[in-house]
Amino acid sequence: ILIEDKAAGPPVMEMLRGSVPGIVSVDPGTASKEQRAMAVQPYVADGTLKIPSHLDWHMELEDELADFPLGDADDQVDAVTQALAWCCLRRRNLPTIATGGLQTTNPFRYG
C-alpha cells in the first residue's frame, strides 16, 4: 500500500499503522503530476498496465487516464503513476526524461 508522504498522507499512515500491514511511504518529490505520468507512460504504451475489464470501475479509470491532464479528475492517474513507478522504475537509474520538449530530472528517485 503506497501512500504519499505529503498533505493528508502522514496522518493517514499514522492512523493505519499497526492495523494495516504493508504501508509504504512514498515521496512524490517536486515533479508535477504530468511529469510523473510522462515517466511511466512507456509502461502504459507497452501494455505493462493491465486494467481487468471485469472490474466495475475499469471504464472510469480508463476514462480518467485518457482525459489526463485535461480532465476534471486526476487522483486515480496519480495513484497509477505511483504504482507503476514503484513496480517498474524504482530500481532503474533514469537521470533525465523528456517532457514537452524539455529535459528534466527523473521524478522518481527511489533507491
One Martini backbone bead per residue (centre of mass of N, CA, C, O) as a GRO file, in nm:
protein
  111
    1ILE     BB    1   0.089   0.041   0.029
    2LEU     BB    2   0.073   0.354  -0.111
    3ILE     BB    3   0.181   0.666   0.049
    4GLU     BB    4   0.195   0.985   0.048
    5ASP     BB    5   0.432   1.224   0.201
    6LYS     BB    6   0.166   1.421   0.191
    7ALA     BB    7  -0.046   1.599   0.344
    8ALA     BB    8  -0.262   1.338   0.441
    9GLY     BB    9  -0.065   1.097   0.463
   10PRO     BB   10   0.060   1.087   0.752
   11PRO     BB   11  -0.209   1.052   0.914
   12VAL     BB   12  -0.295   0.795   0.768
   13MET     BB   13  -0.052   0.623   0.844
   14GLU     BB   14  -0.085   0.647   1.149
   15MET     BB   15  -0.371   0.521   1.162
   16LEU     BB   16  -0.284   0.237   1.008
   17ARG     BB   17  -0.077   0.161   1.184
   18GLY     BB   18  -0.105  -0.180   1.304
   19SER     BB   19  -0.366  -0.261   1.102
   20VAL     BB   20  -0.197  -0.218   0.825
   21PRO     BB   21  -0.020  -0.384   0.611
   22GLY     BB   22   0.225  -0.250   0.383
   23ILE     BB   23   0.317   0.037   0.433
   24VAL     BB   24   0.431   0.296   0.202
   25SER     BB   25   0.635   0.560   0.180
   26VAL     BB   26   0.595   0.833  -0.060
   27ASP     BB   27   0.790   1.051  -0.247
   28PRO     BB   28   0.691   1.275  -0.501
   29GLY     BB   29   0.827   1.528  -0.494
   30THR     BB   30   0.852   1.803  -0.743
   31ALA     BB   31   0.695   1.682  -0.947
   32SER     BB   32   0.459   1.666  -1.158
   33LYS     BB   33   0.202   1.484  -1.268
   34GLU     BB   34   0.293   1.496  -1.562
   35GLN     BB   35   0.584   1.396  -1.518
   36ARG     BB   36   0.507   1.125  -1.386
   37ALA     BB   37   0.343   1.022  -1.628
   38MET     BB   38   0.573   1.030  -1.840
   39ALA     BB   39   0.761   0.820  -1.695
   40VAL     BB   40   0.520   0.576  -1.736
   41GLN     BB   41   0.406   0.566  -2.029
   42PRO     BB   42   0.556   0.318  -2.154
   43TYR     BB   43   0.393   0.108  -1.969
   44VAL     BB   44   0.127   0.165  -2.110
   45ALA     BB   45   0.204   0.128  -2.414
   46ASP     BB   46   0.323  -0.184  -2.364
   47GLY     BB   47   0.106  -0.325  -2.144
   48THR     BB   48   0.171  -0.337  -1.838
   49LEU     BB   49  -0.096  -0.207  -1.808
   50LYS     BB   50  -0.372  -0.372  -1.649
   51ILE     BB   51  -0.732  -0.361  -1.689
   52PRO     BB   52  -0.978  -0.526  -1.571
   53SER     BB   53  -1.297  -0.561  -1.722
   54HIS     BB   54  -1.461  -0.687  -1.464
   55LEU     BB   55  -1.443  -0.425  -1.332
   56ASP     BB   56  -1.650  -0.169  -1.245
   57TRP     BB   57  -1.404   0.071  -1.272
   58HIS     BB   58  -1.249   0.062  -1.551
   59MET     BB   59  -1.377   0.299  -1.717
   60GLU     BB   60  -1.310   0.529  -1.525
   61LEU     BB   61  -1.005   0.495  -1.542
   62GLU     BB   62  -0.968   0.513  -1.848
   63ASP     BB   63  -1.090   0.797  -1.874
   64GLU     BB   64  -0.889   0.943  -1.689
   65LEU     BB   65  -0.636   0.870  -1.848
   66ALA     BB   66  -0.734   0.994  -2.123
   67ASP     BB   67  -0.793   1.298  -1.998
   68PHE     BB   68  -0.513   1.338  -1.928
   69PRO     BB   69  -0.481   1.670  -1.803
   70LEU     BB   70  -0.793   1.780  -1.887
   71GLY     BB   71  -0.942   1.670  -1.667
   72ASP     BB   72  -1.112   1.674  -1.359
   73ALA     BB   73  -0.945   1.417  -1.290
   74ASP     BB   74  -0.629   1.268  -1.098
   75ASP     BB   75  -0.604   1.051  -0.869
   76GLN     BB   76  -0.573   0.784  -1.031
   77VAL     BB   77  -0.328   0.868  -1.189
   78ASP     BB   78  -0.147   0.905  -0.945
   79ALA     BB   79  -0.167   0.611  -0.847
   80VAL     BB   80  -0.058   0.477  -1.104
   81THR     BB   81   0.218   0.618  -1.114
   82GLN     BB   82   0.316   0.513  -0.841
   83ALA     BB   83   0.289   0.210  -0.900
   84LEU     BB   84   0.469   0.198  -1.154
   85ALA     BB   85   0.720   0.317  -1.025
   86TRP     BB   86   0.755   0.101  -0.807
   87CYS     BB   87   0.765  -0.146  -1.011
   88CYS     BB   88   0.957  -0.012  -1.267
   89LEU     BB   89   1.169   0.238  -1.145
   90ARG     BB   90   1.318   0.217  -0.859
   91ARG     BB   91   1.587   0.047  -0.993
   92ARG     BB   92   1.639   0.277  -1.190
   93ASN     BB   93   1.856   0.478  -1.394
   94LEU     BB   94   1.689   0.797  -1.454
   95PRO     BB   95   1.803   1.109  -1.505
   96THR     BB   96   1.619   1.162  -1.770
   97ILE     BB   97   1.340   1.338  -1.924
   98ALA     BB   98   1.090   1.396  -2.155
   99THR     BB   99   0.900   1.718  -2.149
  100GLY     BB  100   0.784   1.902  -2.385
  101GLY     BB  101   1.101   1.928  -2.496
  102LEU     BB  102   1.213   1.885  -2.212
  103GLN     BB  103   1.454   1.849  -1.970
  104THR     BB  104   1.442   1.628  -1.685
  105THR     BB  105   1.435   1.494  -1.402
  106ASN     BB  106   1.373   1.224  -1.239
  107PRO     BB  107   1.085   1.189  -1.033
  108PHE     BB  108   1.217   0.906  -0.950
  109ARG     BB  109   1.408   0.843  -0.633
  110TYR     BB  110   1.484   0.547  -0.596
  111GLY     BB  111   1.705   0.302  -0.451
   0.00000   0.00000   0.00000
